[in-house]
Amino acid sequence: MCGIVGILDVGGASFPLYYALYALQHRGQESAGISTYDGEVLHKHKGQGLVAEVFDESILKGLEGTVGIGHVRYPTTGAKIPENIQPFNVTYRDRNIAIAHNGNLVNSAELREHYAQRGQIFCTTTDTEVIANIIADELRKSSDIADAALFCMKRLRGSYSVVLLVDDAIYAFRDPLGIRPLCIGETDRGYIVASESVAVDALNGRFVRDVRPGELVCMTKSGIRSMQIAQASHRAHCIFEYIYFSRADSVLDGRLVYGVRRKIGRYLYEEQPVHADIVSPVPDSGIAHAIGYYESSGIPYREGLMKNRYMGRTFIMPTQEARENAVRMKLNPVKGHIADRSVVLVDDSIVRGTTSRRIINIMMEAGAAAVHMRIGSPAIRFPCYLGVDMPTREELIASGRECEAVKESIGATSLHHVSLQNLIRAIGIDEADLCTGCITGCYPMAIRNEKCAERFVDFVGGSYQSYLETFEEGEPQDS
């Protein structure tokens, strides 16, 4: 999934980039990086670890310049090696370029082979370097970034939000299906484009709007310019952003994530009410869902598990062993709340099942009389190819299993997932504009051995209406 940010700040970009990446830390915990440009030199610093572990004050002071981009990585493709840490910096035809990417390409291998045969050298195993090579190759023919971005969209198949530093300008573009989020903000000293609005909030900025799918945005000292360069017949916003991945206080494509999750919790109660003594969330991902459940049911809300706030998100840890070992360290039962009580335990999703099994075991060992699991997503039965770490059916506990079998496997007293219909109602976006591949097995593009949703059949080859409009000066306006 990853988190990306681009900032233009007349007082210096490095510290605002640091604060923005800190706000996006939930999107990636494996590594972090920042690139800045001071008018002559392209600076960079990156390393493995959390944002606060990779950077300190002296490092940030050394990253001079008023423009820069940053990245926090969550690996779904590419090995966990230093070479894969973003952003990537290049100097090409006297232009200083840095690039960072959030998403996952399904035709990365074919594109890599194509450019390798043409003599391109690859130093990493990431999709981002493929995108960088496509842009560099196009810039040999035209110096126009808009042309290069359009050419990229014609070649790429998958999910991508991209930020580019090109000398003293920041460019950003989003795939025509809008799978991964990207938004624009304004501060007292400049502009920001980032994966989520919480990065804008961290700088005390003003949220302007989301980057439209297929749109290219340019930020310079003169202001923001935007152009629509591609348009698909439908969009395919990722439902898992609303279920789990985005921070609850973010606004994605016009929807407050916290509000979506509260509605999901209400639907969970309406669909399958149960008699219980308390409603308790799995912190932090189940909190908003549990509050919605409590509001509809009237069952008292109590925290049955306390989270160690210094632990990261176990779902995005790189190995299953790391995820399993972290659960006991991360969550501790509040025995006074759950002993001899029937508990409705609310979580956002069940993916592999191992974490849910361990959490229920913790609750039972603490004396819970019953644990009724309520899940804020439908059963995840199919892999994700577009950026969420759910790569194979074998890893998914619900793949090929009915709900009763999953309930027995995780040790719950009862188990209920919200229906897809009510999940869509809670999000408030038409099903035709959502990617539900991990639930339905129908994807918004051609993927080998998988079904393509009928509404996206025209997009199977990556085809869509493409056009270049003149950049609009000033603040972008909604069309």
Order of alpha helices (4+ residues) and beta strands (2+ residues): beta-alpha-beta-beta-alpha-alpha-beta-beta-beta-alpha-alpha-alpha-beta-beta-beta-beta-alpha-beta-beta-beta-beta-beta-beta-beta-alpha-beta-alpha-beta-alpha-beta-alpha-beta-alpha-beta-alpha-beta-alpha-beta-alpha-beta-beta-beta
